Amino acid sequence: MEEKKQGMLYLCATPIGNLKDITERVLETLQSVDVIAAEDTRNSIHLLTHFGIKTPLTSYHEYNKYDKAEVLIGRMRAGEDVALITDAGTPAISDPGEVLVQMCNDAGIRVTSLPGAAACITALTLSGLHTRRFCFEGFLPSDKKELADVLEDLKKEYRTIIVYEAPHHLKKTLSLLSDTLGDRKITICRELTKKFETVMPTTFGKALEYYESEEPRGEYVLVIEGADRDAAKRELQSSFESMSVEDHVAMYEAKGFDRKAAMKKAAEDRGVPKREIYSILYK
């Protein structure tokens, strides 16, 4: 008797605002799979109705992500194909779909991703900030200790930073990031791809002034300038000015460096040629 073929998981990107951004491939897949797992079936039914898709829906969200993943994996093992959609954008990006993908990989279930809209990339391309290197933070954690750790990491982040935020937390988050990172450039994006799309290149200081009188509305993507590497290097170099060259080299020797390596490290710290360190030590 021939063994029944396993089904697979399709990660289907849905529009973040403008329904015309959905792809033909996603529409075909949503029509053909056995079931669609949606973050909020009440929201997703409107999308499916708009495109005339009658595939059965089931919920998959933050509060059932482990138990429901087991159920969906069981269905895929039995040969059914499952499509995963989020409320808007690409599943598994700042989304419980991440767990389902991990569990499918562990179970040997094939997963494929159907690309499409993603708010983080859309905002980044509109920001006017550096796009070659960036990091995505999603929503900042609510746990105070975890938040403190993340903010400490962001202080030293040289890449462009992308953060999501809800309207009722926006002012607090802007203030927190400003206090932590300083008055950097930031591009504030909201209602992306929609009729009232807003892209506001500004600074933390000006943004905080603006929202003193403007009530935040809609979901926000914050694209933030990374730390200035050259300024950080100058600050580090200046921190060694109060230390003598002899003490600086001795510091590295105490850490186990030999004299030559310690001189090289001290020269790098101070931004000077190694021969300058040598001439001071052996004058």
C-alpha positions in Angstrom: 0.0 0.0 0.0 1.4 3.4 -1.0 2.2 5.7 1.9 0.2 8.9 1.8 2.2 12.0 0.9 2.6 14.6 3.7 1.1 18.0 3.2 3.1 21.2 3.6 2.9 24.7 5.1 2.6 27.8 2.9 3.5 31.1 4.5 1.4 33.6 2.6 2.1 37.3 2.7 -1.1 39.4 2.7 -1.4 43.2 2.0 -0.5 45.6 4.7 -3.1 48.0 3.5 -3.7 48.2 -0.2 -5.5 45.0 -1.3 -4.0 45.3 -4.8 -0.6 44.3 -3.3 -1.6 40.7 -3.0 0.1 38.3 -5.4 -1.5 35.9 -7.9 0.5 33.1 -6.3 -0.9 33.8 -2.9 -4.4 33.9 -4.2 -4.0 30.6 -6.0 -2.5 29.0 -2.9 -5.3 30.3 -0.6 -7.8 28.8 -3.0 -6.1 25.4 -3.3 -5.0 24.5 0.3 -7.2 22.5 2.7 -7.2 25.0 5.4 -6.1 28.6 6.2 -4.7 29.3 9.6 -5.2 33.0 10.4 -4.1 35.2 13.3 -7.6 36.7 13.6 -10.3 34.9 11.6 -12.6 38.0 12.0 -10.1 40.2 10.1 -9.1 37.6 7.6 -12.6 36.7 6.5 -12.9 40.2 5.0 -9.8 39.6 2.9 -11.0 36.1 1.7 -14.5 37.3 1.0 -13.1 40.2 -1.1 -11.3 37.7 -3.3 -14.0 35.1 -3.3 -11.9 32.5 -1.4 -14.0 29.9 0.4 -11.3 27.8 1.9 -12.0 26.8 5.6 -10.5 29.1 8.2 -9.0 28.2 11.6 -7.4 30.4 14.2 -3.7 30.4 15.0 -2.5 33.2 17.3 -0.3 34.1 20.3 -2.4 32.3 22.8 -2.8 29.0 21.1 0.4 28.9 19.1 1.9 25.7 20.6 -1.3 23.6 21.0 -2.7 24.6 17.6 0.7 24.0 15.9 0.4 20.4 17.0 -3.0 20.1 15.5 -1.9 21.7 12.2 1.2 19.5 12.0 -1.1 16.4 12.5 -3.2 17.6 9.6 -0.2 18.1 7.4 1.2 14.6 8.4 -2.2 13.3 7.2 -1.7 14.9 3.8 -3.4 18.2 4.1 -1.8 21.5 2.9 -2.0 24.5 5.3 -1.7 28.2 4.5 -0.7 30.6 7.3 -1.6 34.2 7.1 -1.2 37.1 9.6 -3.5 40.1 10.0 -1.3 42.0 7.6 2.1 41.4 6.0 4.4 38.4 6.1 3.8 35.5 8.6 6.5 34.7 11.2 7.8 38.3 11.2 7.0 39.6 14.7 4.3 37.0 14.7 3.4 33.6 16.3 4.0 32.0 12.9 7.6 31.8 13.9 6.7 28.9 16.4 4.8 27.0 13.8 7.7 27.1 11.3 10.1 25.9 14.0 7.8 23.0 14.9 7.3 22.1 11.3 11.0 22.0 10.8 11.4 19.8 13.8 8.6 17.5 12.6 10.1 17.2 9.1 7.2 19.1 7.5 8.1 21.1 4.4 7.6 24.8 4.6 7.7 27.4 1.8 7.2 31.1 1.9 5.2 33.1 -0.7 6.8 36.6 -0.6 4.9 39.8 -0.5 4.3 42.9 1.6 6.3 43.5 4.8 5.8 46.8 6.7 9.4 46.8 7.9 10.9 46.7 4.4 8.4 49.1 3.0 9.2 51.6 5.7 12.9 51.1 5.4 12.9 51.9 1.7 10.9 55.1 2.3 13.0 56.3 5.3 15.8 58.0 3.5 18.2 56.4 6.0 20.9 53.8 5.2 19.4 50.6 3.8 22.5 48.4 3.2 22.7 47.3 6.8 19.7 47.3 9.2 18.3 45.4 12.2 14.7 44.6 12.9 13.5 44.8 16.5 9.8 44.5 16.0 7.8 45.5 19.1 10.0 46.4 22.1 9.5 43.9 25.0 7.1 44.8 27.8 9.2 43.0 30.5 11.3 45.7 32.2 14.5 43.6 32.4 14.3 42.4 28.9 13.6 45.9 27.7 16.6 47.3 29.5 18.8 44.7 27.9 17.4 45.5 24.4 17.9 49.3 24.9 21.5 48.7 26.0 22.2 46.7 22.8 20.6 49.4 20.7 22.9 52.1 22.1 25.8 50.2 20.4 23.8 49.4 17.2 25.5 51.0 14.1 22.9 49.6 11.6 19.6 51.3 10.9 17.0 50.2 13.4 13.4 49.2 12.7 10.8 49.2 15.5 7.0 48.6 15.4 4.7 50.4 17.8 1.0 50.7 18.5 -0.6 54.2 18.7 -1.3 54.1 22.4 2.4 53.4 23.2 4.0 55.7 20.6 4.8 58.7 22.8 6.2 56.7 25.6 8.4 54.7 23.2 9.7 57.8 21.4 10.6 59.3 24.8 12.3 56.1 25.9 14.3 55.7 22.7 15.3 59.4 22.7 16.6 59.2 26.3 18.5 56.0 25.4 19.9 56.8 22.0 20.1 60.6 22.0 18.5 63.0 19.4 19.0 60.9 16.3 17.3 61.0 13.0 14.1 59.0 12.7 11.5 58.4 10.0 8.0 57.7 11.4 5.8 55.8 9.0 2.0 55.0 9.4 -0.8 53.7 7.3 1.7 52.3 4.8 0.2 51.7 1.3 -3.1 53.1 2.4 -4.9 56.3 1.3 -3.5 58.4 4.2 0.0 57.0 4.2 2.3 59.2 6.2 6.1 59.2 6.0 7.7 61.8 8.4 11.5 62.1 8.4 12.4 64.0 11.6 14.4 63.7 14.8 13.4 62.3 18.2 13.2 65.9 19.6 11.0 67.2 16.9 8.8 64.1 16.9 8.2 64.5 20.7 7.2 68.1 20.1 4.9 67.1 17.3 3.1 64.5 19.3 2.5 66.9 22.2 -0.5 68.2 20.2 -1.1 65.4 17.7 -2.8 62.2 18.9 -1.2 59.1 17.4 -3.4 57.0 15.1 -2.8 53.8 13.2 0.1 51.3 13.5 3.6 52.8 13.3 6.9 51.7 11.9 9.9 53.7 13.3 13.1 53.7 11.2 15.9 55.0 13.4 19.4 56.1 12.4 22.2 53.8 13.8 24.9 55.0 16.1 27.7 57.1 14.6 30.7 54.7 14.4 33.2 57.5 14.0 31.9 59.4 17.0 32.0 56.2 19.1 35.6 55.6 18.0 36.5 59.2 18.9 34.8 58.8 22.3 36.6 55.6 23.0 40.0 57.2 22.0 39.4 60.2 24.2 38.6 57.9 27.2 42.2 56.8 27.1 43.7 60.3 27.2 43.8 60.3 31.0 45.8 57.1 31.0 49.5 57.1 30.3 50.9 55.0 27.5 52.8 52.9 30.0 49.7 52.2 32.0 47.7 51.5 28.8 50.2 48.9 27.6 50.5 47.4 31.1 46.7 47.0 31.2 46.8 44.7 28.2 49.8 42.8 29.6 47.9 42.1 32.8 45.2 40.5 30.6 47.8 38.1 29.1 48.9 39.9 26.0 52.6 39.9 25.3 54.4 43.2 25.0 54.1 43.4 21.2 50.4 42.6 21.1 49.8 45.0 24.1 51.5 47.8 22.2 49.4 47.1 19.1 46.1 47.2 21.1 47.1 50.4 22.9 47.9 52.0 19.5 44.5 50.9 18.1 42.7 52.3 21.2 44.4 55.7 20.9 44.2 55.9 17.1 47.9 56.3 16.7 50.7 54.3 14.8 52.3 51.6 16.9 55.7 53.3 16.4 54.4 56.2 18.5 53.7 53.9 21.4 57.1 52.3 20.9 58.9 55.6 20.9 57.3 56.6 24.2 58.1 53.3 25.9 61.6 53.1 24.7 62.7 56.8 24.5 
